[in-house]
Amino acid sequence: MRVCFLGTASAEPTAEDGYTSFLIEAGSHLLLVDASGNAVQSLLRAGRDPLSLEILVLTHHHADHLGGYPSLLQSSSCLGRRQPLTVLCAEPCRTRVRGLHELLELDPPDCAFPVVLDESFRAPDLEIRLLPGNHSVPTSMVWVGDGQGCLLYSSDTAPGPAVAAAARGCGTLIHEATFPQAQAADPAHSGHSSALSAGRAAAAAGVSRLLLCHVGWRKYAYPAAVTEEASKAFAGEVLVPQPFRWYSL
């Protein structure tokens, strides 16, 4: 299994880093977790044909996770996509997706291909599960397994034991690090986690690798402070992935 982040920033992007979303390549399967910015352009920058995208996972309906969805469908239609796209999302995100389809005319015949909405995916060499998260709106953690290993993505989440429980048995935890622990008492950060909380979750889960994302870069004193804080609680590999670089897990 390989991952490629298209951005690692929180809802406050920088000139260099966009909203958090990432590709997962597992055998012949290509999936995108969350759709932000110009997803088709990002797929091309990652060296992948947008028409080869098989599955899109939408964790929740906040704009930095869902905002690029309509243009992904429109651009794919213009590029000649005809095969269905599987979109995995739980309620109420699914209701918002249906609303976007109606508002922006994203169904056939206006769109050249259909969208298949579901909550899970299973093939002989790939399984995707959506698990309840803990955010300011209903969200989904994403568990992905390819028969050789698995990963868990926390999505936006408040600290708690659910992340570690869901990631147990996985080699990799992808976890948000929106703010440093020193700002944890700020009410504005409700529904999110610090880098230290991410490290604690990784240690409790027993994973070997922690990938940090949804980083509020302006909240940290310097870039390396993100991984340094997580490493205080977790002794395994910790990194903030470089956008548009593929990592083998």
C-alpha positions as CSV (number, residue, x, y, z in Angstrom):
1,M,0.0,0.0,0.0
2,R,1.2,3.5,-0.8
3,V,-0.1,7.0,0.1
4,C,0.4,10.4,-1.5
5,F,-0.8,13.5,0.3
6,L,-2.2,16.3,-1.9
7,G,-2.1,18.7,1.1
8,T,-1.5,18.4,4.8
9,A,-2.9,21.7,6.1
10,S,-5.9,22.4,8.3
11,A,-8.8,24.7,7.2
12,E,-6.1,27.5,7.3
13,P,-4.0,26.6,4.2
14,T,-0.7,28.3,3.4
15,A,0.8,29.4,0.1
16,E,2.8,26.1,0.1
17,D,0.3,23.7,1.5
18,G,-3.4,23.0,0.8
19,Y,-6.2,21.3,2.7
20,T,-5.6,17.7,3.9
21,S,-6.5,15.0,1.4
22,F,-4.6,12.0,0.1
23,L,-4.4,9.2,-2.4
24,I,-4.1,5.5,-1.5
25,E,-2.8,3.1,-4.0
26,A,-3.5,-0.6,-3.1
27,G,-2.7,-3.0,-5.9
28,S,-4.9,-2.0,-8.8
29,H,-7.1,0.2,-6.7
30,L,-6.7,4.0,-6.5
31,L,-8.8,5.9,-3.9
32,L,-8.9,9.5,-2.7
33,V,-9.7,10.4,0.9
34,D,-11.6,13.8,0.9
35,A,-11.9,16.1,-2.0
36,S,-10.5,19.6,-1.6
37,G,-9.1,22.2,-3.9
38,N,-8.7,21.2,-7.5
39,A,-8.7,17.4,-7.1
40,V,-8.2,16.6,-10.8
41,Q,-5.2,18.9,-11.0
42,S,-3.8,17.3,-7.8
43,L,-4.2,13.8,-9.2
44,L,-2.2,14.9,-12.3
45,R,0.5,16.4,-10.1
46,A,0.7,13.1,-8.2
47,G,1.3,11.3,-11.5
48,R,-2.0,9.6,-11.7
49,D,-4.7,9.6,-14.3
50,P,-7.9,11.2,-12.8
51,L,-10.0,8.7,-14.8
52,S,-8.3,5.8,-12.9
53,L,-9.8,7.0,-9.6
54,E,-12.0,4.2,-8.4
55,I,-13.2,5.3,-5.0
56,L,-13.6,8.6,-3.2
57,V,-14.1,8.7,0.6
58,L,-15.6,11.8,2.1
59,T,-15.2,11.9,5.9
60,H,-17.6,14.8,6.7
61,H,-19.3,17.8,5.2
62,H,-17.0,20.7,6.2
63,A,-15.9,22.7,3.1
64,D,-12.1,21.9,3.5
65,H,-13.0,18.2,3.1
66,L,-15.9,18.3,0.6
67,G,-15.4,21.6,-1.3
68,G,-13.6,20.1,-4.3
69,Y,-16.1,17.4,-4.9
70,P,-18.3,19.2,-7.5
71,S,-15.4,20.2,-9.6
72,L,-13.9,16.6,-9.4
73,L,-17.1,15.3,-10.9
74,Q,-17.5,18.0,-13.5
75,S,-13.8,17.8,-14.7
76,S,-13.9,14.0,-14.8
77,S,-17.0,14.2,-17.0
78,C,-15.3,16.7,-19.3
79,L,-12.3,14.4,-19.5
80,G,-14.4,11.6,-20.7
81,R,-15.1,9.4,-17.7
82,R,-17.9,7.0,-18.2
83,Q,-17.4,4.3,-15.6
84,P,-19.2,4.8,-12.2
85,L,-17.4,6.4,-9.3
86,T,-17.9,4.9,-5.9
87,V,-18.3,7.5,-3.2
88,L,-18.2,6.3,0.4
89,C,-19.7,8.6,3.1
90,A,-21.9,8.2,6.1
91,E,-24.9,10.4,7.0
92,P,-25.3,13.3,7.2
93,C,-22.5,13.8,4.7
94,R,-24.4,11.6,2.2
95,T,-27.4,14.0,2.4
96,R,-25.1,17.0,1.6
97,V,-23.6,15.1,-1.3
98,R,-27.1,14.4,-2.7
99,G,-27.9,18.1,-2.3
100,L,-24.8,19.1,-4.2
101,H,-25.8,16.8,-7.0
102,E,-29.2,18.4,-7.2
103,L,-28.0,22.0,-6.9
104,L,-25.2,21.7,-9.4
105,E,-26.7,19.1,-11.8
106,L,-24.1,16.5,-11.2
107,D,-26.2,13.4,-12.2
108,P,-26.6,11.9,-15.7
109,P,-27.3,13.2,-18.3
110,D,-25.7,16.4,-17.1
111,C,-22.7,14.4,-15.8
112,A,-21.4,11.7,-18.1
113,F,-21.1,9.0,-15.4
114,P,-23.0,7.9,-12.3
115,V,-22.0,8.1,-8.7
116,V,-22.6,5.1,-6.5
117,L,-23.0,6.2,-2.9
118,D,-22.1,3.6,-0.2
119,E,-20.7,3.3,3.3
120,S,-18.1,0.5,2.8
121,F,-16.2,-1.3,0.1
122,R,-15.0,-4.8,-0.1
123,A,-13.0,-6.6,-2.8
124,P,-10.7,-9.7,-2.6
125,D,-7.7,-7.4,-2.2
126,L,-9.1,-4.3,-0.6
127,E,-11.5,-3.4,2.3
128,I,-12.6,0.1,3.4
129,R,-14.6,0.7,6.5
130,L,-16.0,4.0,7.8
131,L,-16.0,4.2,11.6
132,P,-17.7,6.9,13.8
133,G,-15.4,9.8,14.7
134,N,-15.6,12.6,17.2
135,H,-15.8,16.0,15.7
136,S,-18.0,19.1,15.8
137,V,-20.2,17.5,13.1
138,P,-20.6,13.8,12.4
139,T,-17.5,12.4,10.8
140,S,-15.9,9.1,9.8
141,M,-12.6,7.6,10.6
142,V,-11.3,5.6,7.6
143,W,-9.9,2.1,8.0
144,V,-8.2,0.6,4.9
145,G,-6.8,-2.9,4.5
146,D,-5.3,-4.6,1.5
147,G,-4.8,-8.2,2.9
148,Q,-1.2,-7.5,3.8
149,G,-1.7,-4.6,6.3
150,C,-4.0,-1.8,7.2
151,L,-4.0,1.9,8.1
152,L,-6.4,4.1,10.0
153,Y,-7.1,7.8,9.3
154,S,-8.6,9.6,12.3
155,S,-10.1,12.5,10.2
156,D,-10.8,15.6,12.3
157,T,-11.2,14.3,15.9
158,A,-11.2,15.2,19.5
159,P,-8.8,13.2,21.7
160,G,-10.3,9.9,23.0
161,P,-9.7,6.1,23.1
162,A,-11.7,5.4,20.0
163,V,-8.9,6.2,17.6
164,A,-6.4,3.9,19.3
165,A,-8.9,1.1,19.5
166,A,-9.7,1.4,15.8
167,A,-6.0,1.6,14.8
168,R,-5.0,-1.4,16.8
169,G,-3.4,-4.0,14.5
170,C,-2.5,-1.4,11.8
171,G,1.0,-0.5,10.9
172,T,0.2,3.2,10.2
173,L,-2.0,5.8,11.9
174,I,-2.8,9.0,9.9
175,H,-3.8,11.5,12.5
176,E,-4.6,15.2,12.6
177,A,-2.3,17.7,14.5
178,T,-4.2,20.9,14.3
179,F,-2.6,22.7,17.2
180,P,0.2,22.4,19.8
181,Q,-0.8,20.9,23.2
182,A,-0.2,24.3,24.8
183,Q,-3.4,25.6,23.0
184,A,-5.5,22.6,23.9
185,A,-7.7,24.6,26.3
186,D,-8.8,27.1,23.6
187,P,-12.5,26.5,22.9
188,A,-11.9,27.3,19.2
189,H,-10.0,23.9,19.0
190,S,-13.0,21.8,20.1
191,G,-13.3,18.7,18.0
192,H,-9.6,18.7,17.1
193,S,-6.4,17.2,18.4
194,S,-2.9,18.3,19.2
195,A,0.3,16.8,17.9
196,L,0.8,15.4,21.4
197,S,-2.6,13.8,21.4
198,A,-1.8,12.2,18.0
199,G,1.4,10.7,19.5
200,R,-0.5,9.4,22.5
201,A,-3.1,7.7,20.2
202,A,-0.3,6.1,18.1
203,A,1.4,4.8,21.2
204,A,-1.8,3.4,22.6
205,A,-2.7,1.7,19.3
206,G,0.7,0.1,18.9
207,V,1.3,1.2,15.4
208,S,4.8,1.6,14.0
209,R,4.3,4.8,11.9
210,L,2.5,8.0,12.6
211,L,1.7,10.4,9.7
212,L,0.5,13.9,10.9
213,C,-1.8,16.0,8.8
214,H,-4.5,18.7,9.1
215,V,-1.7,20.8,10.6
216,G,-2.5,24.4,11.7
217,W,0.9,25.6,10.5
218,R,0.5,29.1,11.9
219,K,-0.2,27.8,15.3
220,Y,3.3,26.1,15.7
221,A,6.4,28.1,16.5
222,Y,8.4,26.4,13.7
223,P,7.6,23.5,11.3
224,A,9.5,20.7,13.1
225,A,7.6,21.5,16.3
226,V,4.8,19.3,15.0
227,T,6.8,16.1,14.8
228,E,8.8,17.0,17.9
229,E,5.7,17.2,20.0
230,A,4.2,14.0,18.8
231,S,7.5,12.2,19.4
232,K,7.3,13.0,23.1
233,A,4.5,10.4,23.4
234,F,5.4,8.1,20.5
235,A,8.7,6.3,19.9
236,G,8.0,5.1,16.4
237,E,8.4,6.8,13.0
238,V,6.7,10.3,12.9
239,L,6.5,12.5,9.9
240,V,4.4,15.1,8.2
241,P,4.3,13.8,4.6
242,Q,5.6,16.0,1.9
243,P,2.8,16.8,-0.6
244,F,2.9,15.0,-3.9
245,R,5.4,12.4,-2.7
246,W,4.5,8.8,-2.6
247,Y,5.2,6.8,0.6
248,S,5.3,3.0,0.8
249,L,3.6,1.7,4.0
